[in-house]
Amino acid sequence: MTHAVNIVKKTIFIFALSISLYASEPDFGKFDGTAVIVDLNSSTKTIYGNHADERVSPCSTFKIVNSMIALECGAVQNENETIVWDGVVREYPFWNHNHTMRSAIAVSTVWFYQELARRIGEKKMVEMVCAAEYGNMDTSKTLTNFWLGGGSLKISPNEQVDFISKLVRNQLPFTLRSQSVVKEIMRLDQRDGMILSGKTGSCAGIGWFVGFIEWDDNTSLCVSNPR
């Protein structure tokens, strides 16, 4: 599992690096992809593809928001608190054991984040998603599935970029601690003086990468959405 995760991280790093630093148009192959790149220093935005304003399910990229809300609400005390596996065997073996937020976000463990949603509760979830102005802010289709394929929550690549920009700048309606912790557990790779942080997601035939690269005093945001 560790080897497979490392390969995925390396692939993401190369992909994000090429389109963020060198303005190389991404190759989405057979997919109808969209990518949005923002240089935070110059505020320059580059858009590839035709769906930058089209809202779709955030899939597992919602784990970024879910993590911050969980920390704000005390659903977990910190990123290293363990939630015990419920014993239900799921499709990926690396989901089938106890997890912390740190380990769960790294391998996108759905049951862990569904448990966080239950602990947060519908009222607080609605309040915090709306406060963050995340996508269409619609959490109405079941508390544990609204961000997945067929769920009610939708967000566009441009909205994802706006959200991640606020996170990088600590401008979201969450405490500095919550934002800092989530950025730290989003870290995917570090090499040659550059740090890549982000989250992947896939559901209902669409994919996501939402993240940012930092080097020297520069930050570049990268959102890609193949479908």
C-alpha positions in Angstrom: 0.0 0.0 0.0 2.8 2.4 0.9 4.5 1.8 -2.5 1.3 2.4 -4.4 0.5 5.6 -2.5 4.1 6.9 -3.1 3.7 6.3 -6.9 0.4 8.2 -6.9 2.0 11.1 -4.9 4.9 11.2 -7.4 2.6 11.3 -10.3 0.5 14.1 -8.8 3.6 16.1 -8.0 4.9 15.9 -11.6 1.5 16.8 -13.0 0.9 19.7 -10.6 4.4 20.9 -11.1 4.2 20.9 -14.9 1.0 22.9 -15.1 1.6 25.2 -12.1 5.2 26.2 -12.6 5.7 25.9 -16.4 2.2 26.8 -17.6 2.1 23.5 -19.6 -1.3 22.6 -20.8 -2.3 19.3 -19.0 -2.9 16.2 -21.1 -6.2 14.7 -19.9 -6.1 11.9 -22.5 -9.6 10.6 -23.2 -11.1 12.8 -20.5 -12.8 16.1 -21.0 -10.7 17.9 -18.4 -10.5 21.4 -17.0 -7.6 22.9 -15.0 -7.4 26.2 -13.2 -4.0 27.6 -12.1 -3.5 30.7 -10.0 -0.3 32.4 -9.2 -1.0 34.0 -5.8 1.9 36.5 -6.1 0.6 38.1 -9.3 -3.0 37.0 -9.1 -2.7 35.6 -12.6 -5.3 32.9 -13.4 -4.9 30.5 -16.3 -7.8 28.2 -17.3 -7.6 25.1 -19.5 -10.7 23.4 -20.7 -14.4 24.4 -20.8 -15.9 23.6 -17.4 -14.3 26.0 -15.0 -17.7 27.3 -13.9 -19.6 24.0 -14.0 -20.6 22.6 -10.6 -20.1 18.9 -9.9 -19.8 16.8 -6.8 -16.6 17.6 -4.8 -16.1 13.9 -4.0 -13.3 13.3 -1.5 -11.9 16.9 -1.9 -14.7 17.7 0.6 -12.5 16.0 3.2 -10.5 19.3 3.4 -13.6 21.1 4.6 -14.9 18.2 6.7 -11.5 18.1 8.5 -11.7 21.7 9.5 -15.3 21.5 10.6 -14.5 18.4 12.7 -11.7 20.3 14.4 -13.8 23.4 15.0 -16.7 21.3 16.5 -14.5 19.0 18.6 -15.6 15.9 16.7 -12.0 15.0 17.1 -9.5 16.8 19.4 -6.7 16.8 16.9 -5.4 15.2 13.7 -3.9 12.3 15.6 -6.9 11.1 17.6 -7.9 7.5 16.7 -11.3 6.5 15.6 -11.8 2.8 15.9 -12.7 0.9 12.7 -16.3 -0.4 12.8 -15.3 -3.8 11.5 -17.1 -3.5 8.1 -14.8 -4.8 5.4 -14.7 -2.3 2.5 -13.2 -2.4 -1.0 -9.8 -1.0 -0.1 -7.8 -3.0 2.5 -6.0 0.1 3.8 -9.4 1.5 4.9 -10.1 -1.6 7.1 -8.4 -0.6 10.3 -8.3 2.2 12.9 -7.6 5.7 11.5 -6.7 9.2 12.6 -7.5 12.2 10.5 -3.9 12.3 9.4 -4.0 8.7 8.1 -7.5 8.9 6.8 -7.1 11.9 4.6 -3.9 10.4 3.1 -5.8 7.3 1.8 -9.2 9.0 1.5 -10.9 6.7 4.0 -14.6 7.3 3.4 -16.0 5.6 6.5 -13.8 7.8 8.8 -15.2 11.0 7.3 -18.7 9.7 7.4 -18.2 9.1 11.1 -16.9 12.7 11.5 -20.0 14.0 9.7 -22.2 12.1 12.2 -20.3 13.6 15.1 -20.6 17.0 13.6 -24.3 16.7 13.1 -26.6 18.2 10.4 -27.2 21.6 12.1 -23.5 22.4 12.5 -22.6 20.9 9.1 -25.1 23.2 7.4 -23.9 26.2 9.4 -20.2 25.7 8.7 -20.5 24.8 5.0 -22.5 27.9 4.4 -20.1 30.0 6.5 -17.3 28.8 4.2 -19.4 29.6 1.1 -18.4 26.2 -0.3 -20.0 25.6 -3.7 -23.8 25.6 -3.7 -23.7 25.0 0.1 -26.4 22.2 -0.3 -25.9 19.5 2.3 -29.5 18.3 2.2 -29.0 14.8 0.7 -28.1 12.7 3.7 -25.4 13.7 6.2 -23.0 11.0 5.3 -23.2 11.2 1.5 -24.1 14.7 0.3 -20.5 15.3 -1.0 -20.3 12.1 -3.0 -21.6 11.1 -6.5 -25.3 11.8 -6.6 -25.2 14.0 -3.6 -26.6 17.5 -3.3 -23.3 19.4 -2.8 -21.8 20.8 -6.0 -18.8 23.0 -6.7 -16.9 24.3 -9.7 -13.2 24.3 -10.4 -13.2 28.2 -10.1 -15.0 27.9 -6.7 -12.5 25.3 -5.6 -9.6 27.7 -6.5 -11.3 30.5 -4.5 -11.7 28.2 -1.5 -8.2 26.9 -1.5 -6.9 30.5 -1.9 -8.7 31.4 1.3 -7.2 28.4 3.0 -3.7 29.2 2.0 -4.2 32.8 3.3 -5.9 31.6 6.5 -9.0 33.6 5.5 -11.7 30.9 6.0 -14.2 31.2 8.9 -12.3 28.7 10.9 -9.6 29.2 13.6 -6.0 29.6 12.6 -5.3 26.2 14.3 -7.9 24.3 12.2 -6.6 25.8 9.0 -3.0 25.2 9.8 -3.6 21.6 10.9 -5.5 20.8 7.7 -2.9 22.3 5.4 -0.2 20.3 7.2 -2.0 17.0 6.8 -2.7 17.8 3.1 1.0 17.8 2.4 1.8 15.2 -0.3 5.4 15.8 -1.3 8.5 17.9 -0.7 11.6 18.1 -2.9 14.0 20.6 -4.4 12.7 23.4 -2.1 9.1 22.9 -3.3 6.2 21.7 -1.2 3.1 20.1 -2.8 -0.1 20.0 -0.7 -3.5 18.8 -1.9 -6.4 16.3 -2.1 -7.6 14.0 -4.8 -11.1 12.9 -5.3 -13.2 10.8 -7.7 -16.9 9.8 -7.9 -19.6 9.5 -10.5 -17.2 9.5 -13.4 -15.3 12.7 -12.4 -12.0 13.3 -10.8 -10.4 16.1 -8.8 -7.0 17.4 -7.7 -7.2 20.4 -5.5 -4.0 21.8 -4.0 -1.1 24.2 -4.1 2.7 24.3 -4.5 4.9 26.5 -2.4 8.6 27.4 -3.2 10.7 30.3 -1.9 8.2 33.1 -1.4 5.8 31.9 -4.2 2.5 30.0 -4.1 0.7 28.5 -7.0 -2.8 27.1 -6.7 -3.8 24.1 -8.9 -7.2 22.6 -9.5 -7.8 19.9 -12.1 -11.1 18.2 -12.9 -11.1 15.4 -15.5 -14.4 13.9 -16.4 
